[in-house]
Amino acid sequence: MTRLPQRQSLIQQLGDILREEIDTGRWGAWLPEERELAKLYQVSRSTVRGALIVLRGEGRLETQHGLGTRVAAPRKRGRPKLEAHSIGILLPKSLYQFRHFVTLVVDDLREQLFDHGCRLQLHEHPQVAARRPFQFLHRLIAQHQHSSWALIGCGANTQRWFAENHVPAVVSGTCDPDLGLPFVSLDNHALGRHAALTLIQHRHARVGALLTHSNPGLKAGLVEIFGKSPDASLVALETDEEVSAVARAVDRLMTLSFPPTAIFVAESNLYLSAFARLTQRGLRIPQDVSLLCRDDEPYLGSLLPAPARYSKDPHLYAKRMLLALLKVMASEPFSQLASRLMPEFVPGGSLQRLDPS
């Protein structure tokens, strides 16, 4: 259990706590960042900074520019202690910058882990998104010896580092199966196929799609179905999430010689931007153009007409993550590395069936 300093002589008390934990080997070779220490011990960053100055003055710590604070000439220490029955969640940004679905999954996963006698600790580090995060990851894992890690929103380089260094981990989202890491994700390929079939069944022969670079499976599913349909065509555009970029993509679609009668949108915030731009162009939803969204966020339910969309179950997703993490912690073999979930289609007023004439 983490000791917390009392309110009197905070710098001195925090210094005593850190000194003891350095001697027992809790932190290994590197201390966490000031912000993380402040959060862990529930003190201000200035208090943390003061305690670190004291320990540096004693010769226990040294600062290496660009890397952080390193333990220097410590007293006799054992190996870093394994944080038994703990899971580390690694994110490249604050949890609350992710979609609402991700925060629900993490909250549900925390409760399920608690029921299994495990605790969860968040590690929010923008360094994970760097092109070469390897040195940072070495230091992070040396500091926190969790039973396993859950990688959320982490790119291919971070996933590869965990695989090559044999650090137990489960990926949430897209992962290269060749890495050998178990992962849980939405079945975007199947969703793309379903969306394409749904649009064709609603007699939309000209369809546009607004995708992001992170939607290759989704695009493949759409293309597979439209490629087999002699009477329907698809124009898929990639865009980032900036409102102006989405507006330009909508304008490109609607100024085609034969503009689409329906647009499939990959992200919830793209849906809002596309909806607004179509309205600015004087087009009605769905009378002039239908919309179908891959995502389902609470705020979409406030729109009129209600969007046709795909609903994801955060409890089921968290349960799949839990099962994978428990197997990793127990070093149990996997019958399959991938667990893919198909969201449920929710009909809405934004998708209209065209008259056969």
N, C-alpha and C positions, 0 to 999 in steps of 0.2 A: 504494500500500500504506500502511495506517495505521501510523505510528510509535508505538511504545509507550515510555513513560517507564521509566527504570531505577529501582532501589529507593532510590537516594540522592537527597536533595533533590527528592522527588516533586512537591511543589507548584511549585517553581521550574522543573523540567523540563517539567511539564505546561503551565505558563504559557508557556514558550518554544515548545512545539509549537503551542498554540492561537494564539499571537501570529503565528507563521509562517503558519498555515492561514487566519487572518483576512486577512492581507496578500495571500495568493494567491487569495482569494475563494472558498475551499472552502465556507464556510457562508453566503455571501450576506449578507442583512440580519439574520438571526436565528440564534442558536446553539440546538442541541438542548437538551432538558431535562437537568438534572443527572444524573438516573438513566440516561438514554441515553448521556451522555458517560462516566459511570463504567463502564458496560458496554463501550463502544467502546474505551476506553483501559485497561481492566482495572485500575482503581484504585478506591478508596473514594469515596463521595460527599463525605466531608469534604475529601479531597484536591482534588476538582473544585471544591468551594465555595471552598477557599483560593486556587486558581489564578484563579478568576473574580473574587475580591476584589482580587487583585493587578492584574488587567487593568482592573477598574473604576477602581482608584486611578490608573492611567495614563491614564484617559480614553478607553480603547479600547471599553469596554462600558458599557451602561446598562441598568438593570432597569426594565421597565414592568409595574406591578402587574397581575396577571391575564393577561398576555400572554407574559412570559418575558424572556430576555436578548437585547438588540439590540446590534448593532455600531454604535458611535457614533464619528463622525469618524475612520474608518479611513484607513490609508495608501492610496495609489493601488492600486485593485484592479480586476481584470478581472471579467468575468461569471462566475457560479458555474460550476464545471467540471461537464460532463456525466459522470456515473458510467457510462462506456461499458460495454455488455454487462452491465448489472446490472438486476435486477428487484426492486422493492420490494413486499413483501406487507404490506398495511394491514389491521389487525385492531382491533376495538373493545375487546378484552380479551386476556389472555395466551393464547397458543396452547394451553397445556395446560389451559385451562378449557373448550375446545371438546370435542366428541365425539371419541372415539378415531379415527374415520374421517378427520376433518379433519387430525389430526396425521400420520396415515399418508400422506395426500395431499401435505402440505407436505414431508415427508421425501423422498418419492419424486420430487416436483417438483424439489427441490434437487439430487438426483442427476442427473436428466435435463437440467437446465439446465447443470450442470457439464460434462456430456458435450458440450454445444453451446457451450462456452466462455463461459458466463454465470454470474454469481454471484447469490445471493439474499440479501436483507437483510430481516429482520422489523422492522416498526414497529407496536408494540402500544400503542395510545393510547385511553383511555376517552373522550377529547374527541370522538372520531369518532361516538360514540353520542349526542352532545348534539343538541338540537332544531335548533340553528343552528351547525353546525361549520365554517362557511365561512371565517372569519378564521383559525382554526387550520389549516385545509387550505392556505390561501394560504402561511402561514409554513412548513408542513411541506414543501410542494413546492418552495419557494424554497431550502430547506436541502438537499434530496436530489433531484438531477436524474437520476432513474433513466431507463433506456431505456423502461420500461413499468412499470405497477403491476398487481398482482392484488388485488382487493378481496374479502375474505372476511368474511362476517357484517356487512357495511356496509349501512346503511339507504338508503332512497330519496333522502334529501337529499344524502348523500355521493356516491352514484352520479350524481345530477343535477349536482353541482358539477364532477365530473370530465368529464362530457359537455359542459357549457356552457363550460368553460374549455379544452376540447380537449386534455386531458392523456391520453396513451395509457394505456388501462386495460382489463382483462378482469375481469368480475364472476364470482365463484363463488357460484352460488345464484340466487335469483329476481331478475329484472331486468325493468323495463318496456321492451319492445322499442322503444317510441317514443323512448327516449333515444339509441338508436343505438350502445350499447356492446355488444361481443360478450360472451356469457356462456355458462358451462357449468353445468348443473344436472341434478338428477334429474328424470325425467319423472313428476312427482307425479300429474298428471291420468291418465296411462296406468296408473300403479300403482293409483290409486283404482279405476279401472274393473276392473282385474284382480282386486283384492281383493274387490270386490263380486260379480263373477262366480264367484270361487272359493267364497265363502260361500253363494251361492245354489245352486251345484252340490253343496255339502255339505248341502243341504236346510234351510238356516237361513232361516226366513221372517221372524223378528223379530231384527233386528240393531241393536246400539248401536255408537256410535263415540265415542272420546275423542280430540279434536283440540286443537291450539293455534291461536292467532291467525295463525301463520305457515304454515298449511296450506290456503290457499284452493284451490289446484289439486287437492289430495288430496280435499277435500270435494266439489268439482265432479265429479270422476270417480266418486265413490261415489253421489252424488245422480243422476247421469246414468243409471246402470244400474238403481238401485232405482226411479227414476221410471218406467222402462219395464217394470217387473215387477209384474204385477197381484197376484201371490201373496206378495210380500215387502215388508217395510217397514223403514225406517231411522230411528232417532232419533240425531241427531248432536249432541253437546255439546262446547262449547269450555271448556277449563280451562287454568290455568297449571300450572307444573311442581311446585308445592308439594304435598307428600304429603297434607296435609289437604284441599286443593282437589280432588285426584284422588279421594280417599276420598268426598268429598261427591258428586262426579259419578257415581261407581260406585253410591252409595246411591240417587241419583235414578233411575238406569237400573233397578236391581233392585227398586225399589218401585213401578214402573209397574204398571198393571192387568194388562198382559201383558208381563212382563219379557223382555228379549232372551235368546235361546239362544246367542248369540255376540256378542263385542265386538271391534271393530277398534280398535287402539291406535296412535297416530301416532308416539310417541317411545319409545325404549328405557327411559328412566327412568320414564315414565308406565306402561309395562308392568309394571315391578317394583311400583310403588305399587298398580296395579289388581289384580295377582296377590295381593298381601298383603291388600288389603281384601276381596276375594272369599273368601279363606281365613278371614279373621276372621268373615265372615258365615256360615261353615260350608258354603260351596259348594266342590265339587270341580272341578278342571280336568282333563280336559274333560267329565267325566260330567254335570255340572250346567250348566256354561257353557263354551263354547269361546273361546279367545283367538287373535287374529292380530295380529302386530306389523309395522309398516312397516319398522322399523330392525333392524339386526343388529350387535350389539356383542359382543366376546369373552366378557364375563361372562354373557351370556344362555345360552351353551352349558352353563353349570353348573347351570341350572335343570332340575328334573324336574316335569312332563314338559318336554321340549325345546320351546321356542316355535316355532310356525309363523311364518316371518318372510321378509323380503326382504334378500338379500345384495348389497352394493355392492362393486365392484372398485376399490380406491383407485389401483391402477396405471393402469387404463384412464382413470379420472377425471383423474389427474395428466397423462396423455398428451394428453388433450383440452385441458387448460389450457395445456400446453406449446405445442401447435400454434397455439392462439389467440394466445398471447404472442409467439411468433416472427413470426407474421403482422403483429401490431401493431407490433413493433419494426422490421420491414422495410417498413412502410407498404403492405402488400399488401391488395388488396380482398378482401372476404369474399363468398363465394357465399351464405352465410347467417350471421346474427348469432348464432343460438342453436344450442347443442349440448346435446341432452338425452339422458340415459342411463336406460335401464330396468333396474332391479335384477332379480336372479334370485330367483324364488320358491323357498324352502327349506321343504319339508313338515316338520311337527313334530308331536309328540304332543299339543300344546295344542289342535289343531283336529280335531274329531270329526265324522264324517258321521252325520247323524241317520237313524234308522229311518223309512222312508217312511210307516209307519202313524202 
